[in-house]
Amino acid sequence: MDRRFLYYSAAAFWGIPGMIIMVKGIKAYLAMPSHKLWWLLLITAFVVIGFLIMFRKIVDKYSARIAAQPQITAFRQTFPLRGWILIVCMSCLGIALRFIPGIPAEFTASFYSGLGPMLVFAACRFIANQKRIILTAICLLITLSVSAQDSKLRRGFDGGMMVHTGYPQGNLDAIGYEAKGLPMGIGGVIRLHLGEHFRIGSEGYVSTLGQRSNGSYLKYGWGGILADFYTVLGMFQPYAGITLGGGSMTTLLMLEEPESPWAPINGTRYHKQGLMAIDPFIGCDLIVSGPMHLTLKVDYLCALSDAELLPHGPRVYFGFLFYH
């Protein structure tokens, strides 16, 4: 077997159970009363953080092991022995939980909704080593389509435009340069409402981070599939969610000044790369009227692939949304 297929095998072993678990968690959340949502979301956030730290280390370790294999290798080399044992134990645990009576719906909603996306995240990280962004999007689309298959859950849609800024920063190690500043960008979002508190949809943005006041810039465009939870508190509608997707980043840095107009500029650096990213966000709408909302959102874009040039930091969005 060609070595690169081991990445897809590993992604399947992690991603398929993750999608099944995610759907169960989402359906359990849809049945929860609104007064329980916030403490359940808090538990889910801790579950996500814990498994994110754990799975990221495990996936990187297994990916490095696959990369060290010969070009033609055996299927069993996808994981070490303890990795196969972990998969078998987790599968047995999942089957056992299905037949244990009396498991609270709150546990299913809070735990499964944290574990499932992180298993999908692990699968995406395996695939990221092979730069297969499209396959990742397909996996998540299948998951969200399954969770939305009941037409009775669909409650309308919303969409709109937002501008954003923030303060990302990061070191460009290849050239020893620190990029930071206030980016400016614009984009939009569209979401389908499922049940009373859950939405799925898509968003995309373009952002430009100017540098050195001489026309240098870092420009990145990204988009993806999102899922979020929301509730209504009087005139306010707080929400929190996550986007998984990808895009590209273009860097143009002029590290020296031209000697005269139209003269060649020495020390110019140009770089373009694709990236996969995960983008957690939190925000709040101000309900101006039934169909129109103003929204304020904060996110933190994180690269899943080896996008060392992507500056990290919070971004703040402001815009308007129309509801139907």
Buried (B, 14 or more C-beta within 10 A) or exposed (E): BEBEBBBBBBBBBBBBBBBBBBBBBBBBBBEBEEEBBEEBBEBBBEBBEEBBEEBBEBBEEBBEBBEEBEEEBEEEBBBEEEBEEEBEEBEEEBEEEEEEEEEEBBBBBBBBBBBBBBBBBBBBBBBBBBBBBEBBBEBBEBBBEBBBEEEEBEEEBBBBEBEBBBBBEBBBEEEEBEBBBEBBBBBBBBBBBBBBBBBBBBBBBBBBBBBBEBEBBBBBBBBBBBBBBBBEEEEEBBBBBBBBBBBBBBBBBBBEEEEEEEEEEEEEBEBEBEBBBBBBBBBBBEBEEEEBBBBBBBBBBBBBBEBEBBBEBEBBBEBBBEBE
